[in-house]
Amino acid sequence: MSTYTCDGCGSPNVTSQILTEEFNYRGELYIIDFHAMVCQDCGEDYTTQEQSKLLANKLVLEYKNANNLLPGCILLEIRNYLKLSQPVMENMLGIGKNTIIRYEKDIIPQSKPVDILYRFLARAHEYPVLAKELYPDLDLSKSLKMEEMFTPIELEYENTPGYYISGITSHSSKEAA
């Protein structure tokens, strides 16, 4: 038994289960497996605040994957490798305050132009004239070839796409308690 009670009937006979549902996110349909609380007496299901956050992250990751956008863990790795703070990166990309953290935590997806700029910054050493013209303060010795930085891999956790990054296996989804 859990410490949760059913929102529908008030029963304490509630367990965490994995459900599968179809979600419409930004006009695209995704079938997602997610953790939810299910009442064993009335069948009502709902998500806790933490489960809702994880579900939202999964939807964003699915959207990024379907639209060939880099996941947040790669965006963070690029920014950290270039030794750029969040405010500096936001200024370089021309985006609003606290937007970078939302991209890096897969709370919201970045736009395709922002994704392209991240990819460019990671490979700026290959285009030094353009890089210095666009970003005069960028230290080109810090950029690297994308293929040296990460290699896509498939993780065993609920078919979540993951990445091998500089010796770290990373993905944004975490199992709900």
C-alpha positions as CSV (number, residue, x, y, z in Angstrom):
1,M,0.0,0.0,0.0
2,S,1.1,3.5,-0.7
3,T,0.7,6.7,1.3
4,Y,-1.5,8.1,-1.5
5,T,-5.3,8.1,-1.5
6,C,-7.5,7.9,-4.6
7,D,-8.7,11.3,-5.8
8,G,-11.9,9.7,-7.0
9,C,-13.1,7.5,-4.1
10,G,-10.7,8.3,-1.3
11,S,-9.4,4.7,-1.0
12,P,-5.9,4.1,0.2
13,N,-5.6,1.1,-2.1
14,V,-3.5,3.0,-4.7
15,T,-0.4,1.6,-6.5
16,S,2.1,3.0,-9.0
17,Q,1.8,1.4,-12.4
18,I,3.1,1.9,-15.9
19,L,0.4,3.1,-18.3
20,T,0.6,3.7,-22.0
21,E,-1.4,6.5,-23.6
22,E,-1.4,8.6,-26.7
23,F,-0.5,12.3,-26.3
24,N,-0.8,15.3,-28.7
25,Y,2.3,17.5,-28.2
26,R,2.7,20.5,-30.5
27,G,0.4,18.9,-33.1
28,E,2.2,15.6,-33.2
29,L,0.9,12.3,-31.6
30,Y,3.2,10.3,-29.3
31,I,2.5,7.0,-27.6
32,I,4.2,7.2,-24.2
33,D,4.7,4.7,-21.4
34,F,4.6,6.6,-18.0
35,H,4.2,6.0,-14.3
36,A,0.8,6.8,-12.8
37,M,-1.1,6.1,-9.6
38,V,-4.0,3.7,-10.0
39,C,-6.7,3.0,-7.5
40,Q,-7.2,-0.7,-7.1
41,D,-10.8,-0.2,-5.9
42,C,-12.4,2.2,-8.5
43,G,-9.8,2.1,-11.3
44,E,-9.2,5.9,-11.3
45,D,-5.7,6.9,-12.4
46,Y,-3.7,10.1,-11.9
47,T,-0.2,11.3,-11.8
48,T,1.7,12.8,-8.9
49,Q,3.5,16.1,-9.4
50,E,6.8,14.2,-9.9
51,Q,5.2,11.7,-12.3
52,S,3.7,14.6,-14.3
53,K,7.1,16.3,-14.6
54,L,8.7,13.0,-15.8
55,L,5.9,12.5,-18.3
56,A,6.4,16.1,-19.6
57,N,10.1,15.4,-20.0
58,K,9.4,12.2,-21.9
59,L,7.1,14.1,-24.3
60,V,9.7,16.8,-24.9
61,L,12.4,14.2,-25.5
62,E,10.1,12.3,-27.9
63,Y,9.4,15.6,-29.8
64,K,13.2,16.4,-29.9
65,N,14.0,12.9,-31.2
66,A,11.2,13.0,-33.8
67,N,12.4,16.5,-35.0
68,N,16.1,15.7,-34.9
69,L,16.8,18.2,-32.1
70,L,19.6,17.6,-29.6
71,P,18.5,16.5,-26.2
72,G,19.2,18.7,-23.2
73,C,22.1,16.6,-21.9
74,I,24.0,17.3,-25.1
75,L,23.1,21.0,-25.0
76,L,24.5,21.2,-21.5
77,E,27.6,19.2,-22.6
78,I,28.3,21.7,-25.4
79,R,27.8,24.7,-23.2
80,N,30.0,23.3,-20.4
81,Y,32.7,22.2,-22.9
82,L,32.8,25.7,-24.3
83,K,32.9,27.0,-20.7
84,L,30.0,29.4,-21.3
85,S,27.6,30.4,-18.5
86,Q,23.8,30.3,-19.1
87,P,23.5,34.1,-19.4
88,V,26.4,34.3,-21.9
89,M,24.9,31.4,-24.0
90,E,21.4,33.1,-23.9
91,N,23.0,36.3,-25.1
92,M,24.9,34.6,-27.8
93,L,21.8,32.8,-29.1
94,G,19.5,35.8,-28.6
95,I,17.1,34.0,-26.3
96,G,15.4,35.0,-23.1
97,K,16.5,34.7,-19.5
98,N,16.4,31.2,-18.0
99,T,15.6,29.6,-21.4
100,I,18.9,27.7,-21.5
101,I,18.1,25.8,-18.3
102,R,14.7,24.8,-19.7
103,Y,16.3,23.5,-22.9
104,E,19.0,21.6,-20.9
105,K,16.5,20.0,-18.5
106,D,14.2,19.0,-21.5
107,I,11.4,21.1,-20.0
108,I,10.8,22.8,-23.4
109,P,12.3,22.0,-26.8
110,Q,14.7,24.4,-28.5
111,S,13.7,25.8,-31.9
112,K,15.5,24.4,-35.0
113,P,17.5,27.6,-35.5
114,V,18.8,27.4,-31.9
115,D,19.6,23.7,-32.3
116,I,21.6,24.6,-35.5
117,L,23.5,27.3,-33.6
118,Y,24.4,24.8,-30.8
119,R,25.7,22.4,-33.5
120,F,27.6,25.2,-35.1
121,L,29.2,26.3,-31.8
122,A,30.3,22.7,-31.1
123,R,32.0,22.7,-34.5
124,A,33.1,26.3,-34.6
125,H,36.7,25.4,-35.1
126,E,35.8,24.1,-38.6
127,Y,34.5,27.6,-39.6
128,P,36.9,30.0,-37.8
129,V,36.2,33.1,-39.9
130,L,32.4,32.8,-39.6
131,A,32.7,31.9,-35.9
132,K,34.8,34.9,-35.1
133,E,32.5,37.2,-37.1
134,L,29.4,35.9,-35.3
135,Y,30.9,35.4,-31.8
136,P,34.1,37.5,-31.5
137,D,34.7,36.4,-27.9
138,L,34.3,32.6,-28.5
139,D,37.5,30.6,-27.7
140,L,37.8,28.4,-30.8
141,S,40.3,26.1,-29.0
142,K,37.3,24.9,-26.9
143,S,35.1,23.7,-29.8
144,L,35.3,20.1,-31.0
145,K,34.0,17.7,-33.5
146,M,30.5,16.5,-32.6
147,E,31.4,12.9,-33.3
148,E,34.2,13.2,-30.7
149,M,31.8,14.5,-28.1
150,F,28.9,12.0,-28.2
151,T,27.7,8.9,-29.8
152,P,24.0,8.0,-29.8
153,I,23.2,4.7,-28.0
154,E,20.0,2.9,-26.9
155,L,19.5,2.7,-23.2
156,E,17.6,-0.2,-21.5
157,Y,15.4,2.2,-19.5
158,E,11.9,2.1,-21.0
159,N,13.4,2.6,-24.5
160,T,14.5,6.1,-23.6
161,P,16.9,7.5,-26.1
162,G,20.3,8.2,-24.5
163,Y,23.7,9.4,-25.4
164,Y,27.2,8.4,-24.5
165,I,28.9,11.7,-23.6
166,S,32.5,12.1,-22.7
167,G,32.4,8.9,-20.8
168,I,29.0,9.5,-19.2
169,T,25.9,7.6,-20.1
170,S,23.1,10.1,-19.8
171,H,19.3,10.5,-20.3
172,S,16.8,12.8,-18.8
173,S,14.1,10.4,-17.6
174,K,14.2,9.1,-14.1
175,E,11.9,6.5,-12.7
176,A,9.3,7.9,-10.4
177,A,9.2,6.7,-6.8
